[in-house]
Amino acid sequence: MTAAALSGWTLALAAACYVARLRRRLQLVACAEHELRGPLAALTLAAARRRAVETSVIEGQLERARIALADLTEARRGRRAPARLERLDMGQLARRAASSWAGTGAQVTLDWRAGHAPVDADPARVSQALGNLLSNAVEHGDGNVVLRGVWRAGRLRVEVANRGRGLAIAARAVEDVGGRFGFTAAGDQVLASVELPAAEP
């Protein structure tokens, strides 16, 4: 192979690698931008209906916006914002996520059977996952949305059931904190689930 041919192949390979990195960054930017719309839409709906909004609900939506902005910042480097683990009460986060839709016209019912549910996870990522699943179920589904919590084989399983579809952003947010994301569809019924390991005693 001549030096000119080798140089050409080297430039082509470098260009292909650059395009792949750029595509990854653009994908991360698009995901962060999409996720940023969710909490803003929920707060806008609440304001449009002029309902009294609990401080905890506003804080939850602002936390979702914060992590989306952090992801947007890190997308320039081709990565997402790192997760920070804390001891969380998932029951409290689930109640806050469900109540954030009260008064918006959406029907989100909480069916929490997990009792006290401590997990070690990033609160922003968990809020992002729950908010994303509920937003998707409310905006694209048809019918009542149920947010359910149960224990399965030492893992906390949080389910969002309705007629709709799941999103990749929620799956990535769950994986960032060591959880598992599941999605099943039977007819027009859809079940999206998040499983998180129980907190160490």
N, C-alpha and C positions, 0 to 999 in steps of 0.2 A: 504494500500500500504506500502510495506516495505521501510526502509530507503535507501536501495541499489537501489530499483526501482525508488524511487523519485529522487535520485541523478543522476541516468541514464537519466531520462526524463529531468532534469534540464540541464545536459550537452548537450543533443540532441537539446534542445531549444536554448541554447547559441550558439551552432555550427551553427544552421540554421540561427540565427540572424546575425552571423558573415559572413556567406556565402552571405546573402542578401546584407549586407553593402559592401562587397567586390565586388559583381556583379555590384552594383550601381556605385562604384568608377571606375571599369573597363569600364563601359559604358560611363561615363563622360570623361575618358581619351581617349577612342576611338573617341568620338564626337569631342573633342578638336583637336586631332591629324588629323582627317579628315578635319576639318575646316582650320587648319594651311596649308594644302596642296593647298587650293584655291588661296590665294594671291600669294603664291610662284609660282604656275603654271602660273598665269597671268603675273607676272613680268618676268618669264622665257620666255614666249611666246614673250613678247615685246622685250626682249634682243636678242632672236634668230632672230627676224626680223629686228633688229638693227634700230628700229624706235626711234624718239625723244619722250620721255615720259614727260608729264607735271609733275611738282613737286606735284601738288594737287593729281594727279592720284597715284603717288608713295606713298604719305602720306596716301591716302585712303587704299591702299593695305597693307601698314605697320600697319595701325590701326587695320585692320582685323587680321593680324598676332599677334599683341599685345594682343588683347582680347582672341584669341585662346590660347596663352601662359598663360595668366592670368587664364583661365578656367582650363588649364592643371595643374597649381600650386594648385588651389582650389580643383581639383578632388581628391587629396590625402586626403582631409578632407570630401569627399563625397558630395561636393556642387560645384556650379558654381560661378564665380566672380560676385560680386554685381554690379547692374546697377547704373550709376550716371546720373541724369537727367540734361539736359541743353536745352536752347532755340535754336532750329535748324531751318534752312531754308531747307525744304525737296526738293525744286526745285533744289537747289545748290547741295545737296547730290546725287540726281537722275542724274543730268547732269554729275557729276564726275563718278558715277558708270557706266553710259552708255559709256562715253568717254574712260574709262579704257580698253575697248575692241577694240577701233579703231586701225586698222592696224594689228590686230591679225589674220585676215581672217574670224572672226565671224561677223555676221551682227546684230548689236544691234541698234535699232531705238528708239529714245526718242520721245514720244507723250505726252507732259506735258500740261494738260489743267487746272491744279489747280492754276496757277498763283503763287502769293506769298503764301507760305504754311508753316507758323510757327507752330512747334510742340514742346512739351516738351518731350524729349527722350534722351536716352544715345546714343551719336554719334557712339560709337564703336559697339553697338548692332545693330543700324540701318544699318551701313555700313556692318556689318556681315550678316544681313538678306538679304539686297539687293545683296551683292556680292555672297552670297550662291545661291540665286535664279537665278541670271544671269549666274553664273558658271555652275549650273546644266542645265539650258536651253541651253547654248552654247555647253557644253560637251556631253549631252545626248539627246538633242532635234534634230529636223530635220526642218530646215527652218529658216525664219527670226524671230528674237526675238524682241518683242516690250515691252518697259518699259513705262507705261502710268500712269499719275496721274490725279485723279478727286476728287471732293468733293461729298460725299454722306451723307446726314443727319447729317451734322456737324462733320463728320469724314473724314480725308484724306485717300483716297483709292489709294494705289500704286499697279499696276498690272504688272505681267510679263506674256506675252502670247506667246506661241509657241507650238510646238509638242514635249512634253517631260514629266517630272514628277517632283513634289515638294519634298522637303526634310525636315526632322524633325528638323534639326539644325536651319533653318530659322524660323520655328514655335516657337521654344523655345526662340530665340533671340527677336522675336516680343512680345511674352508674357511677357518677362522680363521688357519691358518698357510700359506695360499696353495696348498693342495693340491686334488686332485679326488677325489671319492668316486663309486664306481660300484657298481651292483648289478644282477645278472642272475640269472634263474631259468630253468632248463630241466627240465621235469618236476619231480622232487622234489629235484634238485640245485641248490644256491644258491651263488653266488659274490659276495662283497662285497669290494671292492678300494679301496685308498687309494693315490693317486699323489702323490708329493712331488717337487719339483724338486731336482736335485742341488745340493749346496753349491758356491758359487763358489770357485775355487782360490785 
